[in-house]
Structures are given as C-alpha cells and as structure tokens.
Amino acid sequence: MSSWFWLSLVCFVLLTFRYVMRHASELFMLRVRAGKLELRRGRLPPALFSELAEIAARERLDDAEIRVLTESGVPRLISSGAPSPASEQAFRNVLGRYPVSQIRAGRLRAH
C-alpha cells in the first residue's frame, strides 16, 4: 500500500484520539446567544441550567461558550467569547454548589 495511505491513517487515528480525550473530561457545554442559554453537549440538572440561564439573561451575554470539565473530581468552568469577569464569577459560584456526581446524573440532556 501507498505511504500516503498509512500517513492518512495515522493522522486520522491521532485526530480521533485527540477529539475523544478532549471531550472525555467534559461534563457539558453551553452556548449563549442574545442572553439565551442552549445546551450543546452533555447533561446537567435542570435546576443548574435554570440558574445559569438566569445569569446569562441578567448579564445580557451574547455569543459566548461555557464548558464545564471535571478536574480532580471538581467541576471547572472554561468560558470563551463575551463573558465579563463578574459573570464568569457568578457562573463559578453557582457551579460550585453542584458536585460532579450530581451534574453527571442530570436529567437535562443535549439533543
């Protein structure tokens, strides 16, 4: 077989491995547009989603992404886009009240 085939196969395997490892520790990912929160990946309790949606609406966030990972058994928030430091802290304060086990058992799932 051609060396290009093997090179393509190795690249595909490495990219797949990177994708799987990146999302392995992710609990959920939210997207904020015009103050409205949308669950894109993962699952979480409806009460947590409601509290986060309230913050997004109150802060009038637009075009932001919020990812929550598990790190050493504790949820960790990573945001990108438009969140201000105050809104990020508000998200962290709400998230800190929920243990990873409760988040993983959440009934609200991404479609």
C-alpha positions as CSV (number, residue, x, y, z in Angstrom):
1,M,0.0,0.0,0.0
2,S,1.0,3.6,-0.5
3,S,2.8,5.5,2.1
4,W,0.1,8.3,1.7
5,F,-2.5,5.8,2.9
6,W,-0.5,4.9,6.0
7,L,0.2,8.6,6.7
8,S,-3.5,9.4,6.3
9,L,-4.5,6.6,8.6
10,V,-2.1,7.6,11.3
11,C,-3.3,11.2,11.1
12,F,-6.9,10.1,11.3
13,V,-6.2,7.9,14.4
14,L,-4.3,10.7,16.1
15,L,-7.1,13.3,15.4
16,T,-9.8,10.9,16.7
17,F,-7.8,10.2,19.8
18,R,-7.3,13.9,20.4
19,Y,-11.1,14.5,20.0
20,V,-12.0,11.7,22.4
21,M,-9.5,12.8,25.0
22,R,-10.6,16.4,24.8
23,H,-14.3,15.5,25.4
24,A,-13.7,12.7,27.9
25,S,-13.5,15.1,30.9
26,E,-16.2,17.4,29.6
27,L,-19.4,17.4,31.7
28,F,-21.4,19.8,29.4
29,M,-21.0,22.7,27.0
30,L,-23.4,25.6,26.8
31,R,-23.8,28.3,24.1
32,V,-25.1,31.8,24.9
33,R,-26.7,33.9,22.2
34,A,-28.6,37.1,22.9
35,G,-29.0,36.2,26.6
36,K,-30.4,32.8,25.9
37,L,-28.7,29.6,27.0
38,E,-28.6,26.5,24.9
39,L,-27.2,23.1,26.0
40,R,-25.0,21.8,23.2
41,R,-23.2,18.8,24.7
42,G,-23.5,16.7,27.8
43,R,-26.1,16.7,30.6
44,L,-26.9,18.7,33.8
45,P,-29.6,19.1,36.4
46,P,-32.5,21.3,35.3
47,A,-32.0,23.5,38.4
48,L,-28.4,24.2,37.5
49,F,-29.4,25.0,33.9
50,S,-32.1,27.4,35.2
51,E,-29.6,29.2,37.5
52,L,-27.0,29.6,34.7
53,A,-29.7,30.8,32.2
54,E,-30.8,33.4,34.8
55,I,-27.2,34.7,35.0
56,A,-26.9,34.8,31.2
57,A,-30.1,36.7,30.8
58,R,-29.3,39.1,33.6
59,E,-25.8,39.9,32.2
60,R,-27.2,40.1,28.7
61,L,-24.5,37.8,27.4
62,D,-24.2,37.3,23.6
63,D,-22.1,34.9,21.6
64,A,-20.3,33.1,24.4
65,E,-19.4,29.5,25.1
66,I,-19.2,27.9,28.5
67,R,-17.6,24.5,29.0
68,V,-17.5,22.6,32.3
69,L,-14.9,19.9,32.8
70,T,-14.2,17.6,35.6
71,E,-10.7,18.2,37.1
72,S,-9.6,16.2,40.1
73,G,-13.3,15.4,40.9
74,V,-14.3,19.0,40.9
75,P,-16.2,20.9,38.1
76,R,-14.1,23.5,36.4
77,L,-15.6,26.3,34.2
78,I,-13.9,27.4,31.0
79,S,-15.5,30.2,29.0
80,S,-14.8,31.9,25.8
81,G,-16.4,34.7,24.0
82,A,-18.0,37.7,25.7
83,P,-18.4,36.8,29.4
84,S,-17.2,39.6,31.8
85,P,-15.2,38.6,34.9
86,A,-18.3,39.3,37.0
87,S,-20.5,37.0,35.0
88,E,-17.8,34.3,35.0
89,Q,-17.6,34.5,38.8
90,A,-21.3,34.3,39.1
91,F,-21.3,31.1,36.9
92,R,-18.5,29.7,39.1
93,N,-20.4,30.4,42.3
94,V,-23.5,28.6,41.0
95,L,-21.4,25.7,39.6
96,G,-19.6,25.3,42.9
97,R,-22.7,24.2,44.7
98,Y,-23.1,21.1,42.5
99,P,-20.8,18.1,42.8
100,V,-19.7,16.2,39.7
101,S,-21.9,13.2,40.6
102,Q,-25.0,15.4,40.7
103,I,-24.1,17.0,37.3
104,R,-23.5,13.6,35.7
105,A,-26.8,12.4,37.0
106,G,-28.6,15.4,35.5
107,R,-31.9,14.8,33.6
108,L,-31.5,17.6,31.1
109,R,-29.5,16.3,28.0
110,A,-28.2,17.8,24.8
111,H,-30.2,16.9,21.7
